[in-house]
């Protein structure tokens, strides 16, 4: 196993590869996939900044208090675009406002900016899982398949990646602050190796989804 000094940078390689691919094909994508690419771009930028701060022994946790609401905003915008004909847009707007308010309260009054924002990540995970399941259910409808013009072939891969990642890491996110503060370093590292594995699965799904993009 690589030393802890190199473990985190190595685990970021799939994310950087997918980001590069998304940049290369961005102009060929339809609106929904373009929206999703902004989630990939944001994730890559935050990951790069996080690794650099960690490498120089700086506290990188405040970045995640910005990334979680910003990332959820883009994901919700993506799902809103995909499901615009099936869910009232006002529901998405209400969920977004409530989540942003919760994130702000959590960051400044509950967990603090310099701790792992496990509360917001847990809530985000639950919401993304719900949206992913709903999208999966819609995509299986034969009538939807006929009018969707093949776009769900691509979106299904992306949706699967999100569902696997957030459902697999739900407990890790929930107990993340406790793991960082209370567990031995080697156990904390093993937990994030598991996280890295599911991150690899997620970004592999993203790559396939972008590769299978509609061409017409």
VENPE-V587039 format. One line per field, one symbol per residue. psi: psi as a letter, one per 30 degrees, with the letter a starting at -180 (. if undefined). A space follows every 50 residues. Layout:
psi: ???
This chain:
psi: kllfffeeeeffeeeeeeeeeeeegefflleeeeeeeeeeeeeeeeeeee eeeeeghljgefeffeeeeeeeeeeeeeeeeegfgfkkffeeeeeeeeee eeeeeeeffdelfglkieeeeeeeeeeeeeeeeeeeeeffkeeeeeffhg ffeeeeeeeeeeeeeeeegeeeeegeeeeeeflleeeeeeefeeeeefee eefeeeeeeeegkkf.
